[in-house]
Amino acid sequence: MQTSNATAKAFTLTSALWFAAATSMGMIAAGYLIAPDLLANIEFIHFGRVRPMHVNAVLFGFVTPGLLAAAFYYFPKLLRTELYSHKLGVFSAIFWNITVASGLIGIATGHTQGREYAELAWPVDIMVVISFSLVVLNILMTIRQRKESILFVSIWYATAAMVLTSITYCLGNVIWKPDTGALTGIPDAILLWFYGHNIFGLLLTPMALALAYYVLPIATRSPLYSHTLSLLGFWSLIIVYTHIGT
């Protein structure tokens, strides 16, 4: 890998490999709808296990690393500086893969919290938080050493996505209760779906918008129509969608 793009390449490779794995899991899960007994004797890929494996592989193995790869590519360009640490970036990609693999193996072997979108066991929850924290550290330090005075809207979206998801993941997975990984009754449902919906509203959506805001001006060969309007959209998403998530 070239030093200038090592982190972006590491996350791109991560996304590509987990895309293949997640697709295979999805095919197996879909196969159960046609032939429920086809693989019924293979315990670790029962429908009740392979389905959450597929969801988590797509979310944490394929989509998020792919969007992170893009972010690590455009951050230095938009900030007119080098990424703070490619060693940290590559290490975070390696640790991310270990985290995803650990989570999926746990689900396959029956170690799960049994909560949709929050199936991963407590030790893996901690690894997920560490993974996000490593990314947050790298991008915040890159912003700190920037040579560009104006923060383009893509930086706002991507940074907010990483920081806020680190928080919502802790809340939704109730990581302060390692024995159960959950509360009881309505409070647990509120926290779970605050996290579950904000996976889309505060992670995937802002990361995708960040990439779109970077690509569109390049593709159209014209500047962004209004920086102020783009920030209005950013704050509207952050303030309004957060509560819809609950």
TARACOR-V458225 format. One record per residue. RES is the residue in three letters. PHI is phi in whole degrees, -180 to 180 (NA if undefined). PSI is psi in whole degrees, -180 to 180 (NA if undefined). D_FIRST is the distance of its C-alpha to the first C-alpha in Angstrom with 1 decimal. Layout:
# TARACOR-V458225
RES	PHI	PSI	D_FIRST
RES	PHI	PSI	D_FIRST
This chain:
# TARACOR-V458225
MET	NA	140	0.0
GLN	-74	141	3.8
THR	-57	-38	6.2
SER	-65	-26	8.5
ASN	-125	18	7.1
ALA	-60	-44	5.4
THR	-68	-46	8.9
ALA	-61	-41	9.8
LYS	-67	-39	7.4
ALA	-63	-43	8.5
PHE	-75	-30	12.0
THR	-64	-45	11.9
LEU	-63	-41	11.3
THR	-57	-49	13.9
SER	-61	-43	16.2
ALA	-65	-44	16.1
LEU	-67	-43	16.9
TRP	-74	-24	19.6
PHE	-61	-46	21.0
ALA	-64	-44	21.8
ALA	-66	-44	23.3
ALA	-65	-38	25.2
THR	-63	-41	26.6
SER	-62	-42	27.9
MET	-64	-40	29.6
GLY	-65	-38	31.1
MET	-65	-40	32.5
ILE	-64	-45	34.1
ALA	-62	-41	35.6
ALA	-66	-34	36.9
GLY	-62	-32	38.3
TYR	-64	-27	40.5
LEU	-72	-23	42.3
ILE	-96	-45	43.4
ALA	-132	83	44.0
PRO	-57	-27	44.3
ASP	-100	6	45.1
LEU	-60	-46	42.5
LEU	-120	28	40.2
ALA	-64	-22	42.7
ASN	-87	-4	42.8
ILE	-100	101	39.1
GLU	-61	-42	39.4
PHE	-76	-6	35.8
ILE	-124	30	35.3
HIS	-56	155	38.7
PHE	-56	-40	38.6
GLY	-65	-16	39.2
ARG	-106	-42	35.9
VAL	-71	-28	33.7
ARG	-66	-52	34.5
PRO	-66	-28	33.2
MET	-62	-43	30.2
HIS	-62	-46	29.4
VAL	-61	-47	30.0
ASN	-70	-34	27.8
ALA	-67	-40	25.0
VAL	-66	-47	25.1
LEU	-68	-56	25.5
PHE	-94	-22	23.1
GLY	-94	-38	20.7
PHE	-104	-63	20.4
VAL	-70	-53	21.8
THR	-62	-47	21.0
PRO	-61	-34	17.3
GLY	-63	-44	17.2
LEU	-69	-34	19.1
LEU	-68	-37	17.1
ALA	-58	-45	13.8
ALA	-63	-43	16.0
ALA	-62	-44	17.4
PHE	-68	-18	14.3
TYR	-81	-47	13.7
TYR	-89	-17	17.3
PHE	-58	-53	18.3
PRO	-61	-35	16.9
LYS	-68	-45	18.4
LEU	-75	-25	21.7
LEU	-98	-6	22.1
ARG	54	51	21.1
THR	-155	172	19.1
GLU	-84	153	15.7
LEU	-59	141	14.9
TYR	-52	-49	16.9
SER	-152	113	14.4
HIS	-74	-29	10.8
LYS	-62	-45	11.8
LEU	-64	-39	14.5
GLY	-64	-46	12.6
VAL	-68	-40	10.3
PHE	-61	-41	13.6
SER	-64	-34	15.5
ALA	-68	-42	13.6
ILE	-64	-46	14.3
PHE	-65	-35	17.8
TRP	-61	-44	18.2
ASN	-64	-42	17.8
ILE	-62	-40	20.2
THR	-64	-49	22.5
VAL	-62	-46	22.7
ALA	-62	-42	23.2
SER	-63	-42	25.8
GLY	-64	-43	27.6
LEU	-70	-38	27.8
ILE	-64	-39	29.0
GLY	-61	-46	31.6
ILE	-63	-43	32.9
ALA	-62	-31	33.1
THR	-97	10	35.1
GLY	89	9	37.4
HIS	-95	93	36.1
THR	-146	155	36.3
GLN	-85	-8	38.1
GLY	67	29	39.5
ARG	-124	127	38.9
GLU	-59	134	37.3
TYR	68	-5	33.7
ALA	-132	40	34.2
GLU	-74	-26	34.4
LEU	-61	141	31.8
ALA	-69	161	33.6
TRP	-55	-47	33.9
PRO	-58	-36	31.4
VAL	-72	-34	28.7
ASP	-56	-45	30.0
ILE	-62	-40	29.3
MET	-65	-38	25.7
VAL	-63	-45	25.3
VAL	-62	-41	26.8
ILE	-63	-42	24.5
SER	-59	-48	21.4
PHE	-63	-39	22.8
SER	-65	-38	23.8
LEU	-63	-42	20.3
VAL	-66	-45	19.2
VAL	-59	-45	22.4
LEU	-58	-45	22.0
ASN	-65	-43	18.6
ILE	-75	-35	20.0
LEU	-67	-40	23.4
MET	-69	-32	22.2
THR	-66	-42	20.2
ILE	-62	-40	23.4
ARG	-62	-36	25.3
GLN	-98	17	23.6
ARG	-66	155	23.6
LYS	-106	-7	25.2
GLU	-95	125	26.5
SER	-75	-34	29.9
ILE	-93	130	30.3
LEU	-87	111	28.3
PHE	-64	152	27.6
VAL	-59	-29	28.8
SER	-60	-37	25.4
ILE	-66	-42	24.7
TRP	-60	-50	28.0
TYR	-63	-49	27.5
ALA	-67	-42	24.0
THR	-65	-46	25.1
ALA	-61	-40	28.4
ALA	-59	-46	27.0
MET	-69	-46	24.9
VAL	-66	-49	27.7
LEU	-69	-35	30.5
THR	-68	-34	29.0
SER	-58	-37	28.5
ILE	-77	-49	32.3
THR	-65	-31	33.5
TYR	-64	-43	31.6
CYS	-61	-43	33.6
LEU	-67	-50	36.8
GLY	-66	-30	36.5
ASN	-97	5	35.6
VAL	45	56	38.3
ILE	-71	-10	36.1
TRP	-82	0	39.1
LYS	-124	76	40.9
PRO	-64	-22	38.9
ASP	-72	-33	42.0
THR	-119	-30	42.2
GLY	67	21	39.3
ALA	-162	159	41.8
LEU	-95	-157	45.0
THR	-128	149	48.1
GLY	64	-146	49.7
ILE	-62	-41	49.1
PRO	-55	-39	47.0
ASP	-68	-41	44.4
ALA	-63	-38	44.4
ILE	-64	-49	44.0
LEU	-65	-42	41.0
LEU	-60	-48	39.4
TRP	-86	-15	39.6
PHE	-62	-43	38.9
TYR	-72	-48	35.5
GLY	-59	-44	35.4
HIS	-76	-33	36.2
ASN	-78	-10	34.1
ILE	-58	-38	31.0
PHE	-85	-42	31.5
GLY	-80	-29	33.1
LEU	-117	4	31.0
LEU	-126	-69	27.6
LEU	-68	-44	27.0
THR	-64	-53	29.3
PRO	-64	-34	28.2
MET	-66	-40	24.5
ALA	-68	-41	25.3
LEU	-65	-39	27.6
ALA	-59	-44	25.0
LEU	-67	-41	22.8
ALA	-63	-43	25.9
TYR	-64	-28	27.0
TYR	-78	-42	23.7
VAL	-76	-42	23.7
LEU	-59	-47	27.5
PRO	-61	-33	28.1
ILE	-71	-44	25.3
ALA	-66	-36	26.7
THR	-92	-8	30.3
ARG	55	42	29.7
SER	-146	149	31.9
PRO	-70	163	31.7
LEU	-59	135	32.3
TYR	-58	-47	36.0
SER	-151	115	36.7
HIS	-65	-39	34.6
THR	-63	-44	37.6
LEU	-64	-38	38.0
SER	-65	-38	34.4
LEU	-72	-31	34.9
LEU	-62	-42	38.2
GLY	-64	-39	36.5
PHE	-61	-53	34.0
TRP	-68	-31	36.8
SER	-63	-44	38.9
LEU	-64	-48	36.3
ILE	-64	-42	35.7
ILE	-81	-44	39.4
VAL	-82	-48	40.9
TYR	-66	-32	38.6
THR	-52	-43	38.3
HIS	-78	-31	42.0
ILE	-63	-31	41.9
GLY	-57	-33	39.4
THR	-73	NA	42.2
